Amino acid sequence: MSDAKTEGVQSVARALRLLKILSQNDEGLRVSDIARQADLAVSTAHRLLTTLELQNFSQFEPDRALWHVGREAFAVGSAFGRRHNFVAPALPYLRRLRDLTRETANLGILDHDELVTISQVESREIMRAISPPGGRVPTFCSGMGKAILATWQDADIAAFVARTGFHPMTKRSHRNLTTAMVDIKRIRAQGYALDDEEHVTGLRCLAAVVWSAQGEAACAISVSGLAARLPDSRLDAIGKQVADAARELTQKLGGTPPA
């Protein structure tokens, strides 16, 4: 590859890395902070941000000297959600779950062996559990991820673990296939999955799978909240509410659970 092409590819990769950093900081960042996180010179980061700004992929707030994600980044990113035709139909069910439980409702898919949240209806509580859309979580640390995996054959789950391994995020996260399969069997029996502080200490999540017309897991929906507001005494009732919503969304989409 020529030097010019190499430099061009490097610039694109760096610009995309800056966009990712901006997307993870809703309050905005100074160019010096962005440069430090991206391991770039401040001058290089500023040049790339300015180039992104010209195309409306980044936005500069002069009063506070902060950089934010621009509107074009949102427009491009939203195309991912539109490609999955269950996002818009899921919103009424997510809103209903939010209102029933007073907690945040989520929609997620498996992508490159991780669970990605692609839509969300936030709780109205001041203190709430938020894993923002676009966020990626190791599958076995996620209620939605485990709900989807539970629809697979045991051999396929074992192959998945052999390929990806476990990536524990808290002391409660799974670390071996034996405990993971006990959890999977529980999910199949009760019809919903529980992330019991396995992603973030102090947070719980209950999830159920939505089926496609081909009888495969298309996505999953969940309710997530502070563990203090989701005690053991509420888990089964909320789990069934999530499972009911997932079943109704499956019917809405023309999905078919396997026999």
N, C-alpha and C positions, 0 to 999 in steps of 0.2 A: 504494500500500500504506500502511495506517495506521501511525502511529508504534509502536503496540503490537505489530503484526505484524512490523514491521521489527526491533524489539528482540528479539522471540522468535526470528526466523530467525537473527539475529546470535549469540544465546546458544547456539543449537544448533550453529552452525558452530564457535564457539569451543570448546564442549565436545568436539566430535568431534576438533578439532585437538589438544586436551589428551590425549585417548585415544590418538591416533596417536603423540604424543611419548612417552607412558608405554610404549607397545608396543615402542618402539625402545630401551628402557633396562631390561634385565632386573634390574639391581641396585637399581632404584628411584631417585627423584629428590626433592630438596627443592623445596618450593613456589616458592622464589625462582628456582631453576634452570628450573623449568617455565615460570614467568611470563616469564623472559628469552627462552627459546626460542620461546614463543608470542607474544612482543611484547605482553604484557598487564601491567596493574598486578598486584602481588602479591595485593591484596585481591580483585580480580576472579577471578584464577586460583584462589584459595582457595575462593571462593564456588562456583565451578563444580565444583571437585573434591569439595567437600562434598556438593553436590547429586548428583553421580555416585556418591559413596559410599553415599548413602541408598538407591540402587537397585542397589548391589553392582557397579557398573561400574568403580569405583576402590576401592582399599584403602589405608588409612593404617597405617603401622608406627610407633607412638608412641615406641618405644625409641630409634629412630634418626631420627625425624621424616622418614621417607621415604614417598613415594607410589608405589603399584604399580597395574598393571592388575587389576581385580576379576574374580571368577569369571563374572559375567554377560557381561562382554565376551568371554570365551572361549566361552561357550555360544552367543552370537549369532554370533560369527565362525566357529565350527565348522559352522554351518548352510550356509555357502558350500561347504565341502568335501563335506558330505552331498548337496548338490544335484548334484555331479558323481559319478556312481555308480561311477567307476573308482578312487576314493581307497582304500577299504577293500580291494578285490581287489589293489591294487598293493603293499600293505605287505609281503606275503611275498617278493615279487620285490626290493623295496628292501632288505629285511633280508639276502637272499641276496647281493646285490651288495655290501652293506657287509661281509659276512663274507668274501667272495671277495677283495675288493680292500683291505680294512681302511680304506677311505675312506668319506666321507659320501655317501649315496645320496639322490636328490631326485626329486620329481615336480612338473611345472610345466605351466602352460597359458598361452596368449596371452589377455590381457585388456586392452582399450583400448590396443592397439598396444604393449604391454609384456609381458615374460615375468614371470609371478607364480609363485613357489614355493608350492605348496599342501600338500605333505606332505614329510616328511624322516625319515630314519633316520641318526642321527649316528654318525660314526666313534668308535671307542673310543680312538683315539690322543689323547695329551695336546694336541698341536698339530694342529688340524683346520680344514678350510675350512667355514665356516658362513655361508650366506645364509638367514636364518631364514624359516620359512613366513610368507607375507604380504609378503615383500620383493619389490620390483619392479625390473627391470633392463631397460635398452634392449635391444630384441630382438637386434640385431646384436652386442651385447656378451655374449650368453649362448649357451652350447652348446645348451641346450634350445630357445632361441628360434630359432637358426639351423637346428636339425634340423627344426623345424616349417616354417620358411620354405622349406626345400629341397623340401618336398612341393608347393609352389605352382608355377604356371606362371611363366616368366620375366617375362612382361608384368605379372602381378599383383605380383611382387616389385618391379619397377620403379615401379609405381604406388604401392606401399606406401612406398618410399623417397621418392618425390616428395611424398607427403603428410606423412610424419613426419620426414624427414631422418635424419641420423646424429647420435648423441649419444655420441661417444667418451669412454671413461672412463680409458683408459691409452694409452700411446704405441703399443700393439699393436692398438688398436681400429680397425675399419674406418672410413674417412672418405669413400669414394667408391664408386659402384656397380660400377666396373670390378673392383676388388679383391674386393668383396663377391661378385660373380658367379663369380669364379674359385674362391672358397671354397665357394660353393653347389654348383658342379659337382663339386668334390672330395668333398663330403658325399654327394652322390647316388651317386658311384662307389664309395665305401668303405662306405657304409651307416651311418655315424655322424658326428657333428659334434664338433669340437674348439674349445673356448674356450681359446686359447693365451695366457693372461694378458691377456685383452681386457676382463675385468670388474674384476679386482683384480690388480695386479702381484704375482707370486709364487704365483698360484693357477692351476690348470688344471682343465678340466671336459670330460668326454666324454659325449655324449648321443645318444639315438636316439628315434625317434618311435613312438608307439602309435596304431594305426589304429582308427577307428570302423567300425561296421557299414555306414556309407555310403561307406567308402573315403576318408575324410578324416582328417587328423591330429586325434585327440582330445586328446592330451597328449604329453608327452615325459618320459623318465626319464634320469637322469644319475648319474655318479659325479664328485665334486669333491674335490680335495685339493691339498696343497702341491706346487708344481712340482718341488721336490727329490725328492718321493716318486713323482712321475709323470714320469719322464724319457722321452725319445724311445723308448728301448728297450722301454718297457712300454705305450706308447700303443695299438698295434694290438691287442695281446692284450686289454687292458681295453675298448677300443672294441668288439671283437667280443663280449665278455661282456655289455656293456650292450645291444648290438643283439640278442643272443640273448634277454635278459630282456624287452626290448620286444616281440619277436616272440611270445614265450610269453604275455605279458600280453594282446597283441592277440588271440590265440587264445582265452584265458580269457574275454575280454569279447565274443567273437563278432565281432571286427573283421575287416575284409577289406582287405588292401593292394591298391591298384590294380594292374591287369595291367601 
